[in-house]
Amino acid sequence: MVDRLSSLDVSFLYMETPTTAMHVGGVAVFQPPESGFDYDRLVELISQRIALVPRYRQKVRSVPGRIANPVWVDDEDFDVTYHVRRSALPRPGTDAQLRELVGRLMSRQLDRNRPLWEIYLVEGVEGGKVAVITKTHHAMVDGVSAVDIGTVILDLTPTPREVPDDDWRPRRAPGALSLVGGAVGELVARPTAAVDAVRTAVGDARSTFESATTVASGLVQSLRTIARPAPDLPLNVTIGEQRRFGMARTDLEDYRAVRKAHGGTVNDVVLATVAGALRTWLLTRGEPVTATTTVRAMVPVSVRADAEKGELGNRVSSYFVDLPVGEGNAVMRLHQVSFAMRGHKESGESVGADSLVQLSGFAPPTIHALGARLASSMTRRLFNLVVTNVPGPQFPLYAAGAKMLEMYPVVPLAKGQAVSIGLTSYDGGVYYGLNADRDAMPDVDVLASCLEESLAELVGTVG
């Protein structure tokens, strides 16, 4: 039986355009051991571990006529050295030079004719460090999975763990007639496959009727959101193909201290920090900020029930949150964010943000592609930016003896979105990655600095 992409996973392929590359990524900074950490060692490490993630040796194969979703097939010409690449920073190897490299690498789309991932070893980082930059198509992996996949090359100790020998042999890819025959056979055997696709996309194991009801109610919520369009801000512009990347480092204990003093959750403190940063950033641009000014964020939340089985794919819910950037008091911003998040969780409003994509699972894949593109074109009206918060391990990890010091996520831009904000907590730190349009956000580093200042403002209210 073929391994077919789910409706939600394939929607990320259909939404991709030259200006909206749909790959997620990450930037990890390592301190090499005394024995060193070079390109050959990274290739060897990935070659030893890649059997733990079989999808990384598979590519997408479309069904002729798009009568069914594409399938995953083994890459018979798989070459690990194509996917694992080498780069270096000129001296002195500053953070600014690293950010510039990340922006350029993230601007290029992945090759659809090969497995949808790349990893770059970046040498020459200041202080004798190296960086590892990853790109993985969103059709393969969501934010939480990206952290889990990191364990393929990461270990709990400087001594690499043993893994089973790899005896992989690629299976012959099915021909066009086989793909068409399989798709027709599935439709004949399972005429409800379209509805099942929606059930899979939302991770709902209940009856088809319940799934349809859930999606329908989510559409109502989306329509309500459309009735209240996102504010008109410089965050929403026509974007190009080129990117900039910003980074901010903060301390997890600061978020915990603010939460302990003022209530809410760590995620509430994160969103309040983002709200304060956006307020300051808008003011630096001379934008009008009044008491009622808000920025609407879409906050994805992973609900992947099969994570413990090591399965790839997307099970994501989302919240629309109006961030109170017009509020001048940092504590009041936090209280307003906490109140809004409690309301979302209690009302089940999270379904609304996903429904425009999920509903396309009801349609044949050709219309599904159009529906996904329509959802992408509407995001400018629905929300101003995406903010993802993915918790990571709170202890050090190692790759072939090299200690990972920092890890920054890279979240793809939707159509009309000038910047996306991703953050990952790791070993006591909280690391922000800002993926931005190169022309619309020449001041992305200013926004990154505003994040650190906003958190400091909140910390200043504690005790």
Secondary structure as UniProt FT lines:
FT   STRAND          3..4
FT   HELIX           7..14
FT   TURN            18..19
FT   STRAND          23..31
FT   TURN            34..35
FT   HELIX           39..49
FT   HELIX           50..52
FT   HELIX           54..57
FT   STRAND          58..61
FT   HELIX           64..66
FT   STRAND          71..74
FT   TURN            76..77
FT   HELIX           80..83
FT   STRAND          84..88
FT   TURN            91..92
FT   HELIX           95..107
FT   TURN            112..113
FT   STRAND          117..125
FT   TURN            126..128
FT   STRAND          129..137
FT   TURN            138..140
FT   HELIX           143..149
FT   HELIX           150..152
FT   HELIX           176..189
FT   TURN            191..192
FT   HELIX           193..201
FT   TURN            202..203
FT   HELIX           208..227
FT   TURN            234..235
FT   STRAND          243..251
FT   HELIX           252..262
FT   HELIX           266..284
FT   TURN            285..286
FT   TURN            291..292
FT   STRAND          295..302
FT   TURN            305..306
FT   HELIX           307..309
FT   STRAND          316..323
FT   TURN            325..326
FT   HELIX           330..347
FT   HELIX           349..354
FT   HELIX           355..358
FT   HELIX           359..362
FT   HELIX           365..382
FT   STRAND          385..391
FT   STRAND          398..399
FT   TURN            400..401
FT   STRAND          402..410
FT   TURN            415..416
FT   STRAND          419..426
FT   TURN            427..428
FT   STRAND          429..437
FT   TURN            438..440
FT   TURN            442..443
FT   HELIX           444..459
FT   TURN            460..461
//
